[in-house]
Amino acid sequence: MSSKQKSDTNTQTSNESNFNLSIQILTKSERDLAIIIEQFGNPPEWKREPGFATLIRTILGQQVSFASAKATFKRLSNAVNPLTPQNFILLDDMQLKSLGLSRQKTRYGRELANAIISKQLDLKHLEKLDDLTIRNKLKQIKGIGDWTVDMYLMMALQRQDIFPSKDLAVAIAVKEIKNLPTRPKPAELELIAQPWQPYRAIATKILWHYYLNR
């Protein structure tokens, strides 16, 4: 594969038509994913608007339930409207705590906001870059690790070949659909997901769909 072909693969994004086509391709070669579609239909695309608000929402989702993160983000969005880096840093720690942000996530939010304000991080420019470059740039911000980057690439930038091997729902779904004796570790999940390339993000959304509806 040429360097240009690799670059094209690493920036491939999804829209509704190729999302549905990707599902068809995956389910032809992967019976376990096909069964999910037969039972529950196609999954949502799970699209979010690129930018600061989505990154904050993803940070809030670290190591907590979806419902908890959603509730905290709703309170934050209502209190800080519009939810921009400049407006976020106007709230003091006590105000953010009252909205449900932990001390740690408050610190992470401030790190992100200040990186954007200081132009250390340009989220608009980021959209044009390949997956690995985006990952490296985002992980320079304290509080942003691989899982957060995976979520942003998958949902905000709609990159098709991202696989969040550290995602708990993915691990549980794979264990159940593959009838594994124990929940697979990230390295095992990476191996299981290899045949799903270059549509691993699409496969992930099918697995989430199963997890939420099973």
FIKOLZA-1660 file (N, C-alpha, C; in steps of 0.1 Angstrom, whole numbers, plus 5000, padded with zeros to 4 digits):
% residues 214
   i   px   py   pz ch aa at
   1 5009 4988 5000  A  M  N
   1 5000 5000 5000  A  M CA
   1 5009 5012 5000  A  M  C
   2 5006 5022 4991  A  S  N
   2 5014 5034 4990  A  S CA
   2 5011 5043 5002  A  S  C
   3 5020 5053 5005  A  S  N
   3 5018 5062 5016  A  S CA
   3 5005 5070 5014  A  S  C
   4 5002 5073 5001  A  K  N
   4 4989 5081 4999  A  K CA
   4 4977 5072 5002  A  K  C
   5 4978 5059 4998  A  Q  N
   5 4966 5050 5001  A  Q CA
   5 4965 5049 5016  A  Q  C
   6 4976 5048 5024  A  K  N
   6 4975 5047 5038  A  K CA
   6 4969 5060 5044  A  K  C
   7 4973 5071 5039  A  S  N
   7 4967 5084 5043  A  S CA
   7 4952 5085 5041  A  S  C
   8 4948 5080 5029  A  D  N
   8 4934 5080 5025  A  D CA
   8 4926 5071 5035  A  D  C
   9 4931 5060 5038  A  T  N
   9 4925 5051 5048  A  T CA
   9 4923 5057 5061  A  T  C
  10 4934 5064 5066  A  N  N
  10 4934 5070 5079  A  N CA
  10 4926 5082 5080  A  N  C
  11 4920 5087 5069  A  T  N
  11 4912 5099 5070  A  T CA
  11 4898 5096 5064  A  T  C
  12 4895 5084 5061  A  Q  N
  12 4882 5080 5056  A  Q CA
  12 4871 5083 5066  A  Q  C
  13 4861 5090 5061  A  T  N
  13 4850 5093 5070  A  T CA
  13 4837 5087 5065  A  T  C
  14 4827 5087 5074  A  S  N
  14 4814 5080 5070  A  S CA
  14 4803 5090 5068  A  S  C
  15 4795 5087 5058  A  N  N
  15 4782 5094 5056  A  N CA
  15 4771 5083 5056  A  N  C
  16 4759 5087 5055  A  E  N
  16 4748 5077 5056  A  E CA
  16 4749 5066 5046  A  E  C
  17 4752 5070 5033  A  S  N
  17 4752 5059 5023  A  S CA
  17 4764 5050 5025  A  S  C
  18 4776 5055 5028  A  N  N
  18 4787 5045 5029  A  N CA
  18 4786 5038 5043  A  N  C
  19 4779 5045 5053  A  F  N
  19 4777 5038 5066  A  F CA
  19 4769 5025 5064  A  F  C
  20 4758 5026 5056  A  N  N
  20 4750 5015 5053  A  N CA
  20 4757 5005 5045  A  N  C
  21 4765 5009 5035  A  L  N
  21 4772 5000 5027  A  L CA
  21 4783 4993 5035  A  L  C
  22 4789 5000 5044  A  S  N
  22 4799 4993 5053  A  S CA
  22 4793 4982 5061  A  S  C
  23 4781 4985 5066  A  I  N
  23 4774 4975 5074  A  I CA
  23 4771 4962 5065  A  I  C
  24 4767 4965 5053  A  Q  N
  24 4765 4953 5044  A  Q CA
  24 4777 4945 5042  A  Q  C
  25 4788 4952 5040  A  I  N
  25 4801 4945 5038  A  I CA
  25 4805 4937 5050  A  I  C
  26 4804 4943 5061  A  L  N
  26 4808 4937 5074  A  L CA
  26 4799 4924 5077  A  L  C
  27 4787 4926 5075  A  T  N
  27 4778 4915 5078  A  T CA
  27 4778 4903 5069  A  T  C
  28 4784 4905 5057  A  K  N
  28 4786 4894 5047  A  K CA
  28 4797 4885 5052  A  K  C
  29 4807 4891 5058  A  S  N
  29 4819 4884 5062  A  S CA
  29 4820 4880 5077  A  S  C
  30 4811 4886 5085  A  E  N
  30 4811 4884 5100  A  E CA
  30 4797 4881 5105  A  E  C
  31 4795 4868 5106  A  R  N
  31 4781 4863 5110  A  R CA
  31 4776 4869 5123  A  R  C
  32 4785 4870 5133  A  D  N
  32 4781 4875 5146  A  D CA
  32 4775 4889 5145  A  D  C
  33 4782 4897 5137  A  L  N
  33 4776 4911 5135  A  L CA
  33 4763 4911 5127  A  L  C
  34 4762 4901 5117  A  A  N
  34 4750 4900 5109  A  A CA
  34 4738 4897 5118  A  A  C
  35 4740 4888 5128  A  I  N
  35 4729 4884 5137  A  I CA
  35 4724 4896 5145  A  I  C
  36 4733 4905 5149  A  I  N
  36 4729 4917 5156  A  I CA
  36 4720 4926 5147  A  I  C
  37 4724 4928 5135  A  I  N
  37 4716 4936 5126  A  I CA
  37 4702 4929 5123  A  I  C
  38 4702 4916 5122  A  E  N
  38 4689 4908 5120  A  E CA
  38 4680 4910 5132  A  E  C
  39 4686 4911 5144  A  Q  N
  39 4678 4912 5156  A  Q CA
  39 4673 4926 5159  A  Q  C
  40 4682 4936 5157  A  F  N
  40 4680 4949 5162  A  F CA
  40 4680 4960 5151  A  F  C
  41 4682 4956 5138  A  G  N
  41 4683 4966 5128  A  G CA
  41 4697 4973 5128  A  G  C
  42 4698 4983 5119  A  N  N
  42 4710 4990 5118  A  N CA
  42 4712 4999 5130  A  N  C
  43 4725 5001 5134  A  P  N
  43 4727 5010 5146  A  P CA
  43 4726 5025 5142  A  P  C
  44 4725 5034 5151  A  P  N
  44 4726 5048 5148  A  P CA
  44 4741 5051 5144  A  P  C
  45 4743 5062 5137  A  E  N
  45 4756 5066 5133  A  E CA
  45 4763 5073 5145  A  E  C
  46 4756 5077 5155  A  W  N
  46 4762 5084 5167  A  W CA
  46 4771 5095 5162  A  W  C
  47 4765 5106 5156  A  K  N
  47 4772 5117 5152  A  K CA
  47 4772 5128 5162  A  K  C
  48 4783 5135 5164  A  R  N
  48 4784 5147 5173  A  R CA
  48 4792 5158 5165  A  R  C
  49 4789 5170 5169  A  E  N
  49 4795 5181 5162  A  E CA
  49 4810 5182 5167  A  E  C
  50 4819 5183 5157  A  P  N
  50 4833 5185 5162  A  P CA
  50 4835 5198 5170  A  P  C
  51 4844 5198 5179  A  G  N
  51 4847 5210 5187  A  G CA
  51 4848 5208 5202  A  G  C
  52 4850 5219 5209  A  F  N
  52 4852 5218 5223  A  F CA
  52 4841 5211 5231  A  F  C
  53 4829 5214 5228  A  A  N
  53 4818 5209 5236  A  A CA
  53 4817 5194 5235  A  A  C
  54 4820 5188 5223  A  T  N
  54 4820 5174 5222  A  T CA
  54 4832 5167 5229  A  T  C
  55 4843 5174 5229  A  L  N
  55 4855 5169 5237  A  L CA
  55 4852 5169 5252  A  L  C
  56 4846 5180 5256  A  I  N
  56 4842 5180 5271  A  I CA
  56 4832 5169 5274  A  I  C
  57 4823 5167 5265  A  R  N
  57 4813 5157 5268  A  R CA
  57 4819 5143 5269  A  R  C
  58 4829 5141 5260  A  T  N
  58 4837 5128 5260  A  T CA
  58 4845 5127 5273  A  T  C
  59 4851 5137 5277  A  I  N
  59 4859 5137 5290  A  I CA
  59 4849 5134 5301  A  I  C
  60 4838 5139 5301  A  L  N
  60 4828 5136 5312  A  L CA
  60 4824 5122 5312  A  L  C
  61 4825 5115 5300  A  G  N
  61 4821 5101 5299  A  G CA
  61 4831 5091 5303  A  G  C
  62 4843 5096 5307  A  Q  N
  62 4854 5087 5311  A  Q CA
  62 4850 5080 5324  A  Q  C
  63 4850 5067 5323  A  Q  N
  63 4848 5058 5335  A  Q CA
  63 4835 5061 5343  A  Q  C
  64 4825 5065 5336  A  V  N
  64 4812 5067 5343  A  V CA
  64 4801 5061 5333  A  V  C
  65 4789 5059 5338  A  S  N
  65 4779 5054 5329  A  S CA
  65 4774 5065 5319  A  S  C
  66 4769 5060 5308  A  F  N
  66 4764 5069 5298  A  F CA
  66 4754 5079 5303  A  F  C
  67 4744 5074 5312  A  A  N
  67 4734 5082 5317  A  A CA
  67 4740 5093 5326  A  A  C
  68 4749 5090 5334  A  S  N
  68 4756 5099 5343  A  S CA
  68 4763 5110 5335  A  S  C
  69 4770 5106 5325  A  A  N
  69 4778 5116 5317  A  A CA
  69 4768 5125 5310  A  A  C
  70 4757 5119 5304  A  K  N
  70 4747 5127 5297  A  K CA
  70 4741 5138 5306  A  K  C
  71 4737 5134 5318  A  A  N
  71 4731 5143 5328  A  A CA
  71 4740 5155 5332  A  A  C
  72 4753 5151 5334  A  T  N
  72 4763 5162 5338  A  T CA
  72 4765 5171 5326  A  T  C
  73 4766 5166 5314  A  F  N
  73 4768 5174 5302  A  F CA
  73 4756 5183 5300  A  F  C
  74 4744 5178 5302  A  K  N
  74 4732 5187 5301  A  K CA
  74 4732 5198 5310  A  K  C
  75 4736 5196 5323  A  R  N
  75 4736 5206 5333  A  R CA
  75 4747 5217 5329  A  R  C
  76 4758 5212 5324  A  L  N
  76 4769 5221 5320  A  L CA
  76 4765 5229 5308  A  L  C
  77 4759 5223 5298  A  S  N
  77 4754 5230 5286  A  S CA
  77 4744 5241 5290  A  S  C
  78 4735 5238 5299  A  N  N
  78 4725 5248 5304  A  N CA
  78 4731 5259 5311  A  N  C
  79 4742 5257 5318  A  A  N
  79 4748 5267 5326  A  A CA
  79 4758 5276 5318  A  A  C
  80 4764 5269 5308  A  V  N
  80 4774 5276 5300  A  V CA
  80 4769 5276 5285  A  V  C
  81 4763 5286 5281  A  N  N
  81 4757 5286 5268  A  N CA
  81 4760 5299 5261  A  N  C
  82 4768 5298 5250  A  P  N
  82 4773 5286 5243  A  P CA
  82 4785 5280 5251  A  P  C
  83 4787 5267 5250  A  L  N
  83 4797 5260 5257  A  L CA
  83 4810 5261 5249  A  L  C
  84 4817 5272 5251  A  T  N
  84 4830 5275 5245  A  T CA
  84 4841 5275 5255  A  T  C
  85 4853 5274 5250  A  P  N
  85 4865 5274 5260  A  P CA
  85 4865 5287 5268  A  P  C
  86 4862 5298 5262  A  Q  N
  86 4862 5311 5268  A  Q CA
  86 4852 5312 5279  A  Q  C
  87 4840 5306 5277  A  N  N
  87 4829 5307 5287  A  N CA
  87 4831 5296 5298  A  N  C
  88 4837 5285 5294  A  F  N
  88 4839 5274 5304  A  F CA
  88 4849 5279 5315  A  F  C
  89 4859 5286 5311  A  I  N
  89 4869 5289 5322  A  I CA
  89 4864 5301 5331  A  I  C
  90 4853 5307 5327  A  L  N
  90 4847 5317 5336  A  L CA
  90 4841 5311 5349  A  L  C
  91 4838 5299 5348  A  L  N
  91 4832 5292 5360  A  L CA
  91 4843 5288 5370  A  L  C
  92 4841 5290 5382  A  D  N
  92 4851 5286 5392  A  D CA
  92 4849 5271 5396  A  D  C
  93 4858 5266 5403  A  D  N
  93 4857 5251 5407  A  D CA
  93 4845 5248 5414  A  D  C
  94 4840 5256 5423  A  M  N
  94 4828 5253 5431  A  M CA
  94 4815 5253 5422  A  M  C
  95 4815 5262 5412  A  Q  N
  95 4804 5262 5403  A  Q CA
  95 4804 5249 5394  A  Q  C
  96 4815 5245 5389  A  L  N
  96 4816 5233 5381  A  L CA
  96 4813 5221 5390  A  L  C
  97 4817 5221 5402  A  K  N
  97 4814 5210 5411  A  K CA
  97 4799 5209 5413  A  K  C
  98 4792 5220 5414  A  S  N
  98 4778 5220 5416  A  S CA
  98 4770 5214 5404  A  S  C
  99 4777 5215 5392  A  L  N
  99 4771 5209 5380  A  L CA
  99 4774 5194 5378  A  L  C
 100 4783 5189 5387  A  G  N
 100 4785 5175 5387  A  G CA
 100 4799 5171 5382  A  G  C
 101 4808 5181 5380  A  L  N
 101 4821 5178 5375  A  L CA
 101 4830 5175 5387  A  L  C
 102 4838 5164 5386  A  S  N
 102 4847 5161 5397  A  S CA
 102 4859 5171 5396  A  S  C
 103 4867 5170 5406  A  R  N
 103 4879 5179 5406  A  R CA
 103 4888 5175 5395  A  R  C
 104 4889 5162 5392  A  Q  N
 104 4898 5158 5381  A  Q CA
 104 4893 5163 5368  A  Q  C
 105 4880 5161 5365  A  K  N
 105 4874 5165 5352  A  K CA
 105 4874 5180 5351  A  K  C
 106 4872 5187 5362  A  T  N
 106 4874 5202 5361  A  T CA
 106 4888 5205 5356  A  T  C
 107 4898 5199 5362  A  R  N
 107 4911 5202 5357  A  R CA
 107 4914 5198 5343  A  R  C
 108 4908 5187 5339  A  Y  N
 108 4910 5183 5325  A  Y CA
 108 4903 5193 5315  A  Y  C
 109 4891 5197 5319  A  G  N
 109 4884 5207 5311  A  G CA
 109 4891 5220 5310  A  G  C
 110 4897 5225 5321  A  R  N
 110 4905 5237 5320  A  R CA
 110 4917 5235 5311  A  R  C
 111 4924 5224 5312  A  E  N
 111 4936 5221 5304  A  E CA
 111 4932 5222 5289  A  E  C
 112 4920 5216 5286  A  L  N
 112 4916 5216 5272  A  L CA
 112 4912 5230 5267  A  L  C
 113 4905 5237 5276  A  A  N
 113 4900 5251 5272  A  A CA
 113 4912 5260 5270  A  A  C
 114 4922 5259 5279  A  N  N
 114 4934 5268 5278  A  N CA
 114 4942 5265 5266  A  N  C
 115 4943 5252 5263  A  A  N
 115 4950 5248 5251  A  A CA
 115 4944 5253 5238  A  A  C
 116 4931 5254 5238  A  I  N
 116 4924 5260 5226  A  I CA
 116 4926 5275 5226  A  I  C
 117 4924 5281 5237  A  I  N
 117 4925 5296 5238  A  I CA
 117 4939 5301 5234  A  I  C
 118 4949 5293 5239  A  S  N
 118 4963 5297 5236  A  S CA
 118 4967 5293 5222  A  S  C
 119 4958 5286 5215  A  K  N
 119 4961 5281 5201  A  K CA
 119 4972 5270 5201  A  K  C
 120 4974 5264 5212  A  Q  N
 120 4982 5252 5213  A  Q CA
 120 4975 5241 5205  A  Q  C
 121 4962 5241 5205  A  L  N
 121 4953 5231 5199  A  L CA
 121 4943 5238 5190  A  L  C
 122 4943 5235 5177  A  D  N
 122 4934 5240 5167  A  D CA
 122 4925 5229 5162  A  D  C
 123 4913 5228 5168  A  L  N
 123 4904 5217 5165  A  L CA
 123 4899 5217 5151  A  L  C
 124 4898 5229 5145  A  K  N
 124 4893 5230 5131  A  K CA
 124 4904 5224 5122  A  K  C
 125 4917 5228 5124  A  H  N
 125 4927 5222 5116  A  H CA
 125 4929 5207 5118  A  H  C
 126 4926 5203 5130  A  L  N
 126 4927 5189 5133  A  L CA
 126 4919 5180 5124  A  L  C
 127 4908 5185 5120  A  E  N
 127 4898 5177 5112  A  E CA
 127 4905 5172 5098  A  E  C
 128 4915 5179 5094  A  K  N
 128 4921 5176 5081  A  K CA
 128 4932 5166 5082  A  K  C
 129 4936 5163 5094  A  L  N
 129 4948 5154 5096  A  L CA
 129 4944 5139 5096  A  L  C
 130 4954 5131 5095  A  D  N
 130 4952 5116 5096  A  D CA
 130 4950 5112 5111  A  D  C
 131 4944 5100 5112  A  D  N
 131 4940 5095 5126  A  D CA
 131 4952 5096 5136  A  D  C
 132 4964 5091 5132  A  L  N
 132 4975 5090 5141  A  L CA
 132 4980 5104 5145  A  L  C
 133 4980 5113 5136  A  T  N
 133 4984 5127 5140  A  T CA
 133 4974 5133 5149  A  T  C
 134 4962 5131 5147  A  I  N
 134 4951 5137 5156  A  I CA
 134 4953 5131 5169  A  I  C
 135 4955 5118 5170  A  R  N
 135 4957 5111 5183  A  R CA
 135 4969 5117 5191  A  R  C
 136 4980 5118 5184  A  N  N
 136 4992 5124 5190  A  N CA
 136 4990 5138 5196  A  N  C
 137 4983 5146 5188  A  K  N
 137 4981 5160 5192  A  K CA
 137 4971 5161 5204  A  K  C
 138 4960 5153 5203  A  L  N
 138 4950 5154 5214  A  L CA
 138 4956 5148 5227  A  L  C
 139 4964 5138 5226  A  K  N
 139 4970 5132 5238  A  K CA
 139 4980 5140 5245  A  K  C
 140 4984 5151 5239  A  Q  N
 140 4993 5161 5245  A  Q CA
 140 4986 5168 5256  A  Q  C
 141 4972 5168 5256  A  I  N
 141 4964 5175 5265  A  I CA
 141 4962 5166 5277  A  I  C
 142 4965 5171 5289  A  K  N
 142 4963 5163 5301  A  K CA
 142 4948 5159 5302  A  K  C
 143 4946 5146 5305  A  G  N
 143 4932 5141 5307  A  G CA
 143 4926 5135 5294  A  G  C
 144 4933 5136 5283  A  I  N
 144 4929 5130 5270  A  I CA
 144 4938 5118 5267  A  I  C
 145 4932 5106 5268  A  G  N
 145 4939 5094 5264  A  G CA
 145 4933 5087 5252  A  G  C
 146 4936 5075 5250  A  D  N
 146 4932 5068 5238  A  D CA
 146 4917 5067 5237  A  D  C
 147 4910 5063 5248  A  W  N
 147 4896 5061 5247  A  W CA
 147 4889 5074 5243  A  W  C
 148 4893 5086 5249  A  T  N
 148 4887 5099 5245  A  T CA
 148 4889 5102 5231  A  T  C
 149 4902 5099 5226  A  V  N
 149 4905 5102 5212  A  V CA
 149 4896 5093 5203  A  V  C
 150 4895 5080 5207  A  D  N
 150 4887 5071 5199  A  D CA
 150 4873 5076 5197  A  D  C
 151 4867 5081 5208  A  M  N
 151 4853 5086 5208  A  M CA
 151 4852 5098 5199  A  M  C
 152 4862 5107 5200  A  Y  N
 152 4861 5119 5191  A  Y CA
 152 4863 5116 5177  A  Y  C
 153 4872 5107 5174  A  L  N
 153 4874 5103 5160  A  L CA
 153 4862 5096 5154  A  L  C
 154 4856 5088 5162  A  M  N
 154 4844 5080 5157  A  M CA
 154 4832 5089 5155  A  M  C
 155 4829 5097 5166  A  M  N
 155 4816 5103 5166  A  M CA
 155 4817 5118 5160  A  M  C
 156 4827 5125 5163  A  A  N
 156 4828 5139 5158  A  A CA
 156 4833 5139 5144  A  A  C
 157 4844 5132 5142  A  L  N
 157 4850 5132 5128  A  L CA
 157 4846 5120 5119  A  L  C
 158 4838 5111 5125  A  Q  N
 158 4832 5100 5117  A  Q CA
 158 4843 5092 5109  A  Q  C
 159 4854 5090 5116  A  R  N
 159 4864 5081 5109  A  R CA
 159 4860 5067 5110  A  R  C
 160 4862 5059 5100  A  Q  N
 160 4856 5046 5099  A  Q CA
 160 4864 5034 5105  A  Q  C
 161 4877 5036 5106  A  D  N
 161 4885 5025 5110  A  D CA
 161 4891 5026 5124  A  D  C
 162 4884 5033 5133  A  I  N
 162 4888 5034 5147  A  I CA
 162 4882 5023 5155  A  I  C
 163 4890 5017 5164  A  F  N
 163 4885 5007 5173  A  F CA
 163 4889 5009 5187  A  F  C
 164 4879 5012 5196  A  P  N
 164 4882 5015 5210  A  P CA
 164 4883 5003 5218  A  P  C
 165 4895 4997 5218  A  S  N
 165 4897 4984 5224  A  S CA
 165 4896 4985 5240  A  S  C
 166 4896 4997 5245  A  K  N
 166 4895 4998 5260  A  K CA
 166 4881 5002 5264  A  K  C
 167 4871 5001 5255  A  D  N
 167 4858 5004 5258  A  D CA
 167 4851 4992 5264  A  D  C
 168 4845 4995 5276  A  L  N
 168 4838 4984 5284  A  L CA
 168 4827 4978 5276  A  L  C
 169 4818 4986 5270  A  A  N
 169 4807 4980 5263  A  A CA
 169 4811 4972 5251  A  A  C
 170 4821 4975 5244  A  V  N
 170 4827 4967 5233  A  V CA
 170 4831 4954 5239  A  V  C
 171 4839 4954 5250  A  A  N
 171 4844 4941 5256  A  A CA
 171 4833 4932 5260  A  A  C
 172 4822 4938 5266  A  I  N
 172 4811 4930 5271  A  I CA
 172 4803 4924 5259  A  I  C
 173 4801 4932 5248  A  A  N
 173 4794 4928 5236  A  A CA
 173 4802 4917 5229  A  A  C
 174 4815 4918 5228  A  V  N
 174 4823 4908 5221  A  V CA
 174 4823 4895 5229  A  V  C
 175 4824 4896 5242  A  K  N
 175 4823 4884 5250  A  K CA
 175 4810 4876 5248  A  K  C
 176 4799 4883 5247  A  E  N
 176 4786 4877 5246  A  E CA
 176 4784 4871 5232  A  E  C
 177 4787 4879 5222  A  I  N
 177 4783 4874 5208  A  I CA
 177 4793 4863 5204  A  I  C
 178 4805 4863 5210  A  K  N
 178 4815 4853 5206  A  K CA
 178 4815 4841 5216  A  K  C
 179 4806 4842 5226  A  N  N
 179 4805 4832 5236  A  N CA
 179 4819 4828 5243  A  N  C
 180 4826 4839 5246  A  L  N
 180 4839 4837 5253  A  L CA
 180 4837 4835 5267  A  L  C
 181 4846 4827 5274  A  P  N
 181 4845 4824 5288  A  P CA
 181 4848 4836 5297  A  P  C
 182 4856 4845 5293  A  T  N
 182 4859 4857 5301  A  T CA
 182 4859 4869 5292  A  T  C
 183 4858 4881 5298  A  R  N
 183 4857 4893 5290  A  R CA
 183 4871 4896 5284  A  R  C
 184 4872 4898 5271  A  P  N
 184 4885 4899 5264  A  P CA
 184 4892 4912 5268  A  P  C
 185 4905 4911 5269  A  K  N
 185 4913 4923 5272  A  K CA
 185 4916 4931 5259  A  K  C
 186 4920 4943 5261  A  P  N
 186 4922 4952 5249  A  P CA
 186 4930 4945 5238  A  P  C
 187 4941 4938 5241  A  A  N
 187 4950 4932 5231  A  A CA
 187 4942 4921 5224  A  A  C
 188 4934 4913 5231  A  E  N
 188 4926 4903 5225  A  E CA
 188 4915 4909 5216  A  E  C
 189 4909 4920 5220  A  L  N
 189 4899 4927 5212  A  L CA
 189 4905 4932 5199  A  L  C
 190 4918 4937 5200  A  E  N
 190 4924 4942 5188  A  E CA
 190 4926 4930 5178  A  E  C
 191 4929 4918 5182  A  L  N
 191 4931 4907 5173  A  L CA
 191 4917 4903 5167  A  L  C
 192 4907 4903 5176  A  I  N
 192 4894 4899 5171  A  I CA
 192 4889 4909 5160  A  I  C
 193 4892 4921 5162  A  A  N
 193 4887 4932 5153  A  A CA
 193 4895 4933 5140  A  A  C
 194 4907 4927 5139  A  Q  N
 194 4915 4928 5127  A  Q CA
 194 4907 4925 5114  A  Q  C
 195 4899 4915 5114  A  P  N
 195 4892 4912 5101  A  P CA
 195 4882 4923 5097  A  P  C
 196 4878 4931 5107  A  W  N
 196 4868 4941 5104  A  W CA
 196 4874 4954 5097  A  W  C
 197 4887 4954 5096  A  Q  N
 197 4893 4966 5089  A  Q CA
 197 4889 4966 5074  A  Q  C
 198 4887 4978 5068  A  P  N
 198 4888 4991 5074  A  P CA
 198 4876 4998 5079  A  P  C
 199 4867 4989 5085  A  Y  N
 199 4854 4994 5090  A  Y CA
 199 4852 4991 5105  A  Y  C
 200 4863 4992 5113  A  R  N
 200 4862 4988 5127  A  R CA
 200 4853 4998 5135  A  R  C
 201 4853 5010 5131  A  A  N
 201 4843 5020 5138  A  A CA
 201 4829 5016 5136  A  A  C
 202 4826 5011 5124  A  I  N
 202 4812 5007 5120  A  I CA
 202 4809 4995 5129  A  I  C
 203 4819 4985 5129  A  A  N
 203 4817 4973 5137  A  A CA
 203 4814 4977 5152  A  A  C
 204 4822 4987 5157  A  T  N
 204 4820 4991 5171  A  T CA
 204 4806 4996 5173  A  T  C
 205 4801 5004 5164  A  K  N
 205 4787 5009 5165  A  K CA
 205 4777 4998 5165  A  K  C
 206 4779 4987 5158  A  I  N
 206 4770 4976 5158  A  I CA
 206 4771 4969 5172  A  I  C
 207 4783 4968 5177  A  L  N
 207 4785 4962 5190  A  L CA
 207 4778 4971 5201  A  L  C
 208 4779 4984 5200  A  W  N
 208 4772 4993 5210  A  W CA
 208 4757 4991 5209  A  W  C
 209 4752 4989 5196  A  H  N
 209 4738 4987 5194  A  H CA
 209 4733 4975 5201  A  H  C
 210 4741 4964 5200  A  Y  N
 210 4738 4952 5206  A  Y CA
 210 4738 4954 5222  A  Y  C
 211 4748 4960 5227  A  Y  N
 211 4750 4962 5241  A  Y CA
 211 4738 4970 5247  A  Y  C
 212 4733 4980 5240  A  L  N
 212 4722 4988 5245  A  L CA
 212 4708 4982 5243  A  L  C
 213 4707 4972 5235  A  N  N
 213 4694 4966 5232  A  N CA
 213 4693 4952 5236  A  N  C
 214 4704 4946 5241  A  R  N
 214 4703 4931 5244  A  R CA
 214 4694 4928 5256  A  R  C
% end
